[in-house]
Structures are given as structure tokens and as C-alpha cells.
């Protein structure tokens, strides 16, 4: 038996499909709990609906390149496992790296090595699964405690608490952005970052006018498209 | 404390308790399903896999991703709350989709990250985002993928899709950082310095830089806060 018979087989389809369904159900349960709590907090229904629409629209475009990744990974790994990993739990960057680490440690050249056997494929499944679960494991054991302590600190209503959250937020955004802003080897990335940023600010300013409120609601998806368009222009024209 | 704020404190505590319970149970279930995939495949096909091979092959990845996962979850928790973390750890694509989506949602709802309202909006945004990605990948795999790939990979459009992540980060980070200059100066300078010192391997150390910069940002904000009092 070739490993691709396993990788594209019905069993793996069933297992991955079931897992995706379980995670979908989880998202629905959380959304349900979230909207109930939003009502208690007095957040208007209109705002909730806007959040939902905006999140949905915002997520469409970044999901498209994942399809390319999915089809590329399904050549060496079969269709179903990459389908699971890119739909839930994994990320586009992580998956091909983890698969390669696994096969290299089994003595192969890379994931497209023709000597990949069913047993090695089984090892790949294990390694990719064991590599990604630690965030979930951490949450099971520690997140509840972390949340409890944080909420206790916040309950003191110390005036510094909002500043504390704001500082953490700014720190996070700065660190996550810097590989794109400061990487002079990828000018297109800088162009994309800057133009999306400027566009977002402009749209939010325009959107402050009640006449153009709708622009404010969709300022982020539109800014995202502006950033992508700017990279296309920069690469193709400049 | 008046009666209303007492009621709200009770509701808030109840919600925290129930979201952690839901998070823990669903995490355990999702984890069991994820690990059942290699296990059942191995048993069903009678694959002769040695535990030591698996451990050797995964040790490098675990050494890298375990601390990263812990640091990231603690850091992101401060922004998207416990519910958002439970969901995003299971649904994946955190940095390039879930986090920006939650930040965008909070902006639209006009609530602060780290507040009760912010946590709730994050849960809704991340849940919706995850469902959308799942639907698109389902369509991509079973129906439109083959037709879409030439378009997405076309020389004209490819640079746009290759730079989706910087565009997402630009659209979310720039307005937030410029909108709060007092708090952003220190982290921006620190992260730029870290990037130029570490250089090309920044990606490998990003989560450690993250925790250091977050701690120092809070420290400097605290000093400013004390001074202004």
C-alpha cells in the first residue's frame, strides 16, 4: 500500500471531517454564549450584527491564500490532513515546516521525497499533531487560573488598569508589526503595511461623518484591499 | 456599591466561570479528536510506528512551539480575553486572522481591548472568523480550489496575496498605535531596536521579544502614570 492511499483514504476523511465539525460546533457555542453576555452588558444588537458582518467580510480575503497552501500541501500530504490543519488549529506558516521536520528526522530529504512510506506518513501525522497542541494544553491547565487572578486584579478598579491593558496592546501590535515594517529586504511588505495603515486612518476619519458611517464600519476590510492593491502596483509597475 | 453594580458583578463572575468551563471542556474534546487522528490511522492500517521515532522527530518542534504557545497565549489573553484564547488556540491562524479580526471588531463596537465588553466582542469576532475560514477552505478543497489557484497565483495578483499579512497588520496596528501615541512610543522603539539587533532570525525569537516588550511597555506606562499623579 502506498502512503497516499492512506492520506487520501476514507478513514482520514472521516477523522478530519469529524474534527472540523467538532470545532465548528465549538465556535457556535462560544458565539452563542458571547451574544447572550453582550445583551447583559447592554451592547446593542445592531453593534453585534455589525461585528459579525465585519468579521465575516474581513476573514474572506486572508482565507483565499490558504486555499493555495492547501492545494500545495495536498500533493505531498494528501487532501485531508492539510484540510484539517489549515481549517482549524494550524496556520499556513507552520504546516509545511512541521511536515518537513518530521520527514527529515526519519532520514528523508524533504516532504516530496519519493521514499515516503505509510509508516513515515504515520510519524508525520503524530509529529504535526504533537507539535501544535501546546496552546490548547496550556489553556486546559492554566488559562482558568490566569483569568481568575487577572479578574481579581481588575476588580480593584485601580485607575491604572485601563492604561495597563493599553500598554500591553500597543506592545503587542508593535512587536507583531516590526518584521514587516523594518524588513528592508521586502519592500513590498512595507508598502502593503504602510498603505493599508494610511488607508485605515483615512477611512476612519471620513467615517466619523455620520453621512459616511458605513465607510467606518468597513474601513478595515477596505484598507486591507488597498494594502494588497498597493503591493500589486508596486511589484508590477515600479 | 449600588444594586445594579452588584448584579453586574455577579453576572460577570458567572460568565467568567461558565466561559472557562466551556473552554476547558471543548479544549479537551478538540484535543482528543486531534490526537485520535494519528492514533486511529496507525491502528487501522497496522502501521509499525515506534514511539521513540515520534519523540525524536517531535522534540525539536515541541522545544520551539511549547514556550511560544505559552508566551503567545499569555500575551494575547490580555487583549482578547479567556474566551478568545480558548477559541483561537483551537481554530488556529491566530496572528494573521483571529487577532486582527478581534481588534477590528472591538474598534467597530467602540470597546477597549481587555475590558468585559472587549472580551465578548473578541469571542464573537473570532468565532465568526473561524466559521468563515472553514467554509472557504471547504469550498476551496471540494469545489472551486482548482479554478481559483491560477487566479491567486497569477503574476498580476500574486504579490497582493503574498502580502496579505502586512496589509492586515498595517490596517489594524497603524491606527491603534498612532491613536495612542503616549503608550506606543516605548514599544515601537523597543521592537525596532530588537529587530535590528536580532536581524534575520527575528521570527525565531519573536515570542520572547513579545513578552519582554510587553512587560517594559507596562513598566514605562506605570512610571508615567505615577509621575502624572
Interface residues (C-beta under 8 A of the other chain):
Chain A: X1 X6 X11 X12 X15 X16 X18 X19 X20 X22 X23 X24 X26 X27 X28 X29 X30 X31 X33 X34 X35 X37 X38 X40 X41 X43 X47 X48 X50 X51 X52 X54 X55 X56 X58 X59 X60 X61 X62 X63 X64 X65 X66 X67 X68 X70 X71 X74 X79 X81 X83 X84 X85 X86 X87 X88 X89 X90 X91 X92 X98 X101 X102 X105 X106 X118 X119 X122 X123 X125 X126 X127 X129 X130 X131 X132 X133 X134 X135 X136 X137 X138 X139 X140 X143 X144 X146 X147 X148 X150 X151 X155 X159 X160 X161 X162 X163 X164 X165 X166 X167 X168 X169 X170 X171 X172 X173 X174 X175 X176 X177 X178 X179 X180 X181 X182 X188 X189 X190 X191 X192 X193 X194 X195 X196 X197 X198 X199 X200 X201 X204 X216 X217 X219 X220 X223 X224 X226 X227 X228 X229 X231 X232 X234 X235 X236
Chain B: X8 X9 X11 X12 X13 X15 X16 X18 X19 X20 X22 X23 X24 X26 X27 X28 X29 X30 X31 X33 X34 X35 X36 X37 X38 X40 X41 X42 X44 X45 X47 X48 X49 X53 X54 X56 X57 X58 X60 X61 X62 X65 X66 X69 X70 X72 X73 X74 X75 X76 X77 X78 X79 X81 X82 X83 X85 X86 X87 X89 X90 X91 X92 X93 X94 X95 X96 X97 X99 X100 X101 X104 X105 X107 X108 X109 X110 X111 X112 X113 X114 X115 X116 X117 X120 X121 X123 X124 X125 X126 X127 X128 X129 X130 X131 X132 X133 X134 X136 X137 X138 X140 X141 X145 X146 X148 X149 X152 X153 X155 X156 X157 X159 X160 X161 X162 X163 X164 X165 X166 X167 X168 X169 X170 X171 X172 X173 X174 X175 X176 X177 X178 X180 X183 X184 X187 X188 X190 X191 X192 X194 X195 X196 X202 X203 X206 X209 X210 X213 X214 X216 X217 X218 X220 X221 X222 X225
